[in-house]
Amino acid sequence: MNKNIKLSPSIMCADLANLENSMNELKMNGFDTLHIDLIDGRFSPSMPIGIETIKRMREISDMKFDVHLMSTNNTFFIQEMISIGVDHITFHYETSRHLDYDIKFVKQNNTKVGVALNPATPLSVLNYVLPEIDMVCLMLINPGFASQKSEKQISYGVKKISDLSNLILAEQLHTQIQVDGRVSLEVIPDLICAGANNLVLGSTSIFREGYSIKENRECLEKIIAGGR
């Protein structure tokens, strides 16, 4: 498998009643990173995992925690995640009043920082700050609506990834492009071809019903290697 492609299973798609078992199973199958959505119930109509749960997860796991904040109060949640000791914090441009300050605050605490963009948010909002961040998370569905099966991946997702990849290349940066939302086995080849190198894996990939984590991982490896 292409080692340049980062795989980040979304823990909210696992068995939330057996989180420790789910985390151990992912680790046993070669995953070293968990994508954790922390949603405040206001930014988006969902609230799967809270601060205390993440704190307990940190106590029992040495996996890397990639936390995606979906909140209307970034400062509060950034402070909480730093105190817990997560490895990567991504927050939304749409709810950041002081984007540059939030980026610097995360970085000065020796934590990697990312900025997430909603589907319709243009890449131009990253002007000036792109060199300062470790990752851009492109939402390919509207955040928090993943449980609604009618919510389809945006039609312009591949173009947006490609446009961002060109910006990163033009500025000679090493910024990762993370994609989140309906990142299915069927579309992954197109997303990677466009420039995505960090895949958030959910119910349409690593947690597909009817297959084990091991089976889904094997299928994923074949697809990333170039086969369907």
Disulfide bonds with the S-S distance in Angstrom:
none
